Amino acid sequence: MIEDEQKVSTLVKRGLTAERYAVDVTPDGFEGLEFAEVYPYDLIILDLMLPRVTGSDVLQRIRRKNVFVPVLILTARDSIDDKVKLFELGADDYLTKPFAFAELLMRVKALLRRGPVNRSSTLRVDDLELDRLTQQVKRGGKRVELTAKEYALLEYLMQNAERVLSRNMIIEHVWDQSFDGITNIVDVYVRHLRAKVDEGNTFKMIRTVRGTGYMIRGGSEA
């Protein structure tokens, strides 16, 4: 954990230790980078407002050397633009200050379950392939033509394969504005995406998790 507010870091370390996690804490960005380069951490919790080296710079430098370790950002900024920038820099999740420890713990467990993230230029789930450089999508070797929003939605689903994503999470990640209370826009685009990705294939990859949201999964029906 890289956090300069001692009250916050003490609370989080005590709580995570009680949950049987091993936690290192450092109060500034420069030392945090040294820790991140030396030790093979399963997760990094990173504050943005840090002395010596800012959290954003820490994140970028971590990503240059380690594209896999999950990074959870702690931030007081909650605008959509700020969130988008964090994910563009390589963040895996964020939590807005002030936060409840119970929510932090939930996000930590979710990121650890998901494990290291592959940030290569190509995403693959079974026979579905998405090339981030060319923005081309293929299933079973056949080209799938998508609109910009359909592509962004599929990319987010594939980045989080086997993970259930709520409609609100999808809206915050895929759309550049807030659609408060209008989550059915996600349902509409998922239908469009299914018609292009799953139609004609025996195995349906895009799944509805009733009452929660959507996920994409590989494997066979068996």
C-alpha positions in Angstrom: 0.0 0.0 0.0 1.4 3.4 -1.0 -0.4 6.0 1.1 0.9 9.1 2.9 -2.1 9.5 5.3 -1.0 7.5 8.3 -4.5 7.2 9.7 -5.7 5.7 6.5 -2.8 3.3 6.0 -2.9 2.2 9.7 -6.6 1.4 9.4 -6.3 -0.4 6.1 -3.2 -2.4 7.2 -4.9 -3.4 10.5 -8.0 -4.5 8.7 -6.3 -6.5 5.9 -3.9 -8.1 8.4 -6.9 -9.3 10.4 -8.1 -10.9 7.1 -4.8 -12.7 6.9 -3.2 -10.7 4.2 0.5 -9.7 4.3 0.7 -5.9 3.9 3.6 -3.6 3.3 3.0 0.2 3.7 5.1 3.0 2.3 4.2 6.7 2.7 5.7 8.2 -0.5 5.8 7.5 -4.2 9.5 7.1 -4.6 9.8 4.5 -1.9 6.6 2.8 -3.2 8.3 2.4 -6.6 11.3 0.8 -5.0 9.1 -1.7 -3.2 7.1 -2.5 -6.3 10.3 -3.1 -8.3 11.8 -5.4 -5.7 8.9 -7.5 -4.5 6.4 -9.6 -6.5 3.2 -8.2 -5.0 -0.2 -9.7 -5.8 -1.9 -6.3 -5.5 -0.9 -2.6 -5.1 -3.2 -0.1 -3.4 -2.1 3.3 -4.6 -3.0 6.8 -3.4 -2.8 9.6 -6.0 -1.7 12.5 -3.8 1.8 11.4 -2.7 5.0 13.2 -1.8 8.1 13.0 -4.0 6.4 11.1 -6.9 2.7 11.4 -7.6 0.4 8.4 -7.7 -0.2 8.9 -11.5 3.5 8.8 -12.2 3.9 5.8 -9.9 1.2 4.0 -11.9 2.8 4.8 -15.2 6.2 3.7 -14.1 4.9 0.5 -12.6 3.1 -0.3 -15.8 6.2 0.1 -17.9 7.8 -2.7 -15.9 4.9 -4.8 -14.7 1.8 -5.0 -16.9 0.2 -7.7 -14.8 0.0 -6.7 -11.1 -3.5 -5.4 -10.3 -3.6 -1.8 -9.0 -6.4 -0.3 -6.9 -6.4 3.5 -6.8 -7.5 5.6 -3.8 -8.6 9.0 -4.9 -10.7 12.0 -3.9 -11.5 12.7 -7.5 -14.8 11.3 -8.7 -15.4 12.9 -12.1 -15.9 10.6 -15.1 -12.9 12.2 -16.9 -10.6 11.5 -13.9 -11.8 7.9 -13.8 -11.3 7.4 -17.5 -7.7 8.8 -17.2 -6.9 6.4 -14.4 -8.0 3.4 -16.5 -6.1 4.7 -19.5 -3.0 4.8 -17.3 -3.4 1.2 -16.3 -5.5 1.2 -13.1 -7.7 -1.9 -12.5 -10.1 -0.4 -10.1 -10.6 2.8 -8.0 -12.1 3.7 -4.7 -13.2 7.3 -3.9 -12.2 8.8 -0.5 -13.6 8.7 2.1 -14.4 5.0 1.9 -15.6 2.2 4.1 -13.2 -0.5 4.8 -15.8 -3.1 4.0 -15.9 -1.8 0.4 -12.1 -1.7 0.1 -12.0 -5.3 1.3 -14.6 -6.4 -1.3 -12.6 -4.7 -4.1 -9.3 -6.2 -2.8 -10.8 -9.7 -2.8 -12.3 -9.2 -6.3 -9.0 -8.1 -7.8 -7.1 -11.0 -6.1 -9.6 -13.5 -7.4 -9.1 -12.2 -10.9 -5.4 -12.3 -10.5 -2.8 -10.8 -12.9 -4.3 -9.0 -15.9 -3.0 -9.6 -19.4 -2.5 -6.1 -21.0 -1.1 -7.3 -24.3 -2.3 -5.8 -27.5 -4.5 -8.9 -28.2 -7.3 -10.1 -26.0 -8.5 -13.7 -26.4 -11.3 -15.7 -24.9 -11.5 -19.1 -26.5 -12.0 -18.5 -30.3 -12.9 -14.8 -29.8 -10.0 -12.4 -30.5 -9.7 -8.7 -30.1 -6.7 -6.8 -31.5 -6.3 -3.4 -29.7 -3.8 -2.1 -32.3 -6.1 -2.6 -35.3 -9.3 -2.7 -33.4 -10.3 -5.8 -35.3 -12.4 -8.5 -33.7 -12.6 -12.1 -35.0 -14.5 -15.2 -33.8 -13.4 -18.5 -35.1 -11.2 -16.7 -37.6 -14.1 -14.7 -39.1 -14.2 -10.9 -38.9 -16.8 -9.3 -36.6 -17.8 -5.8 -37.6 -18.6 -3.6 -34.5 -19.5 0.0 -33.9 -17.2 2.0 -31.6 -19.4 1.5 -28.6 -19.9 -2.2 -29.3 -16.1 -2.5 -29.5 -15.5 -0.7 -26.3 -18.1 -2.8 -24.5 -16.6 -6.1 -25.8 -13.1 -4.9 -24.9 -14.2 -4.2 -21.3 -16.0 -7.6 -21.1 -12.9 -9.4 -22.4 -10.6 -7.6 -20.1 -12.7 -8.9 -17.2 -13.5 -12.4 -18.6 -15.2 -14.7 -16.1 -16.0 -11.7 -13.9 -19.6 -10.4 -13.5 -19.9 -6.7 -14.4 -22.8 -4.6 -13.2 -24.6 -2.3 -15.5 -23.3 0.7 -13.6 -19.7 -0.5 -13.9 -20.2 -0.9 -17.6 -21.6 2.6 -18.0 -18.8 4.2 -16.1 -16.1 2.3 -18.1 -17.6 2.4 -21.6 -19.6 5.6 -21.8 -18.0 9.0 -21.3 -20.9 10.4 -19.3 -23.3 9.4 -16.5 -26.6 7.8 -17.4 -28.1 8.0 -13.9 -31.0 5.5 -13.8 -30.8 4.7 -17.5 -29.0 1.5 -17.3 -31.1 -0.1 -20.0 -28.7 1.4 -22.5 -26.3 -1.4 -21.5 -29.0 -4.0 -22.2 -29.6 -2.6 -25.7 -25.9 -2.7 -26.6 -25.4 -6.2 -25.1 -28.2 -7.4 -27.4 -26.5 -5.8 -30.4 -23.2 -7.4 -29.4 -24.7 -10.8 -28.9 -26.2 -10.7 -32.3 -22.8 -10.2 -33.8 -20.5 -12.3 -31.5 -22.7 -15.2 -30.5 -25.2 -15.6 -33.3 -24.5 -18.7 -35.4 -22.2 -20.2 -32.7 -23.2 -23.2 -30.6 -21.5 -21.8 -27.5 -22.8 -18.4 -26.3 -20.1 -16.4 -24.6 -21.9 -13.3 -23.4 -23.9 -14.3 -20.3 -26.6 -12.5 -18.3 -26.3 -12.8 -14.5 -29.8 -12.2 -13.4 -30.2 -9.2 -11.1 -26.5 -8.3 -11.4 -25.2 -7.7 -14.9 -23.2 -9.4 -17.6 -20.1 -11.4 -18.1 -18.2 -13.1 -20.9 -16.8 -16.6 -20.5 -15.1 -19.2 -22.4 -15.2 -23.0 -22.2 -17.8 -25.4 -23.4 -21.3 -26.0 -22.2 -20.1 -29.2 -20.6 
